[in-house]
Amino acid sequence: MKNNTDQSFFSEPVDPRIEARALALEVICRLLIWIADAATVEARGLRATVALYCIRPDLLNGVTLEKIGEASGLSRQGVFKLARHQVAGAK
């Protein structure tokens, strides 16, 4: 049996604030990259609107996916697919 004398992994507690900030930073970076990765400015605006709809829909004053689709020239299903894609973290 192999004895492991290096116990630093177990002796250093993880600070939950640091871990939470690192996780939040990763999520925000991925979200911004997803928004910026759209081909046109209009598509970036649509992605930003969909992200806002998923994160803080109250800031959109009751706008539905259908209304977002009408404003962008997509169907409600198309916008829903984009929202599902964004929430699922698919690339």
Secondary structure, DSSP 8 states (H G I E B T S, - for coil): -------HHHHS---HHHHHHHHHHHHHHHHHHHHHTSSSHHHHHHHHHHHHHHH-GGGGTT--HHHHHHHHT--HHHHHHHHHHHHHT--
